[in-house]
């Protein structure tokens, strides 16, 4: 309520201040995103709140990644705490970028902390930005449009019944997530490992398929490819190319004659 009153008192600058709040809650202010997003929904409506939240949170996520990338371990530990750094940092450093994608997708993991820790890995900016663009808008859009009361109204009996059921389900989900957090994290970790291995195998198969396709149209590339795969000794390739050269010379000679 205090945050809402502060933003309302600023008039037209409320839009800028709200984006700034969303930016800061990702990077430095320990506020849950759902709180600031709901404030924006009540102030501006679900459509504008979604746009402003996306701007602030996506910019904050990128800056958090840059902080991890440029400022390093000491600053990150100071911001996120040593316990969170060790716990989630170990998962990211060991399991790689595909684990980051899954962790950002599931609500049991702290997205803001993960963005900062991801900057300390070898993850590229392109992969990070793609992941954030695919995962973070889901929660923002759901919070804005469900919280606005436009989809499930607060003023009608059926809406109140649905909200009551949803609240019970959310509380049950939080209780399960809290009680079985370690098991859930382990399941997600296993999924991440399998997904990562699957993607590696898929990439290897795609590479082989592309190489085979090029080899069909290029004899010289095929010879190099066979040599690379140790399926044809170098002498055979040399002899083959020599025979081809000799054949071309004989053909030229016959044409002249």
C-alpha positions, 0 to 999 in steps of 0.5 A: 500500500505504501509503495502504491501511494508513493507511485500515485503521488508522482503523477506522470513520473509514476511509470518511470518510478514503477519501472525503476522499482521493478529493475531494483527488485531484481538487482538490489532490493529484496522484494518479491516480484509478485508484490511489485507486479500486483502493485502495478496491476492495481495502479495501471491495469494488467496491460500497461503493468505487464509492459512496464514490468517486462521492461523493468524486470528484463533490464534488471535481469540483464544488469544482474547477469552483467554484475556476475560477469564483470564484478565477480564472486565477492560482489555477488556473495555480498548481494545474494548471500553466501548460502544462496551463492554456494547452493545455486551456484554449485547447481549452475556451475556443475550442470550448465546452461540447460539447467539454468533454463529449467530452473528459470522455468520452475517457480521454486527457484529464485530467478533474480539470484540465478541471473546474477550467478549465471553471469559467473559461468561461461554462458553466452549473453545470447543464450541468457537473453533468449532464456530470460525472454522465454521464461520470465514473461510467463510469470509476469503475464499470469500475475498481471491478468489473474491478479487484476480480476478481469479473468476471475472477478472478485465481485461475483460469487463464482469468482470468489469460489474460484479464487478460494480454490486457487488460493488453497491450491497455491498454498498447497503448492508452496507447502509441497515446494517447501517440504519437498524442495530438495527432492524437487531440485533433484528431479529438476537436476536429473531432467537438466542432465538428461536434457543436456545429454540429449541436446549434445547427442542431437547436435552431434547427429545434426553435424554428421548429417550436414557433413554427409550431405556436403560430402555427396556433392563434394568429392574433395570434402568427402575424402577429408571427411573420411580421413577425419573419421579414420575410414580411409587411409591417407595413401588411399586418398592420395592415390584416388586424387592422383588417379582422378588427375591422371584421368583428366589429363588423358581426357584432355589429351584425347580431345586435342588429338 
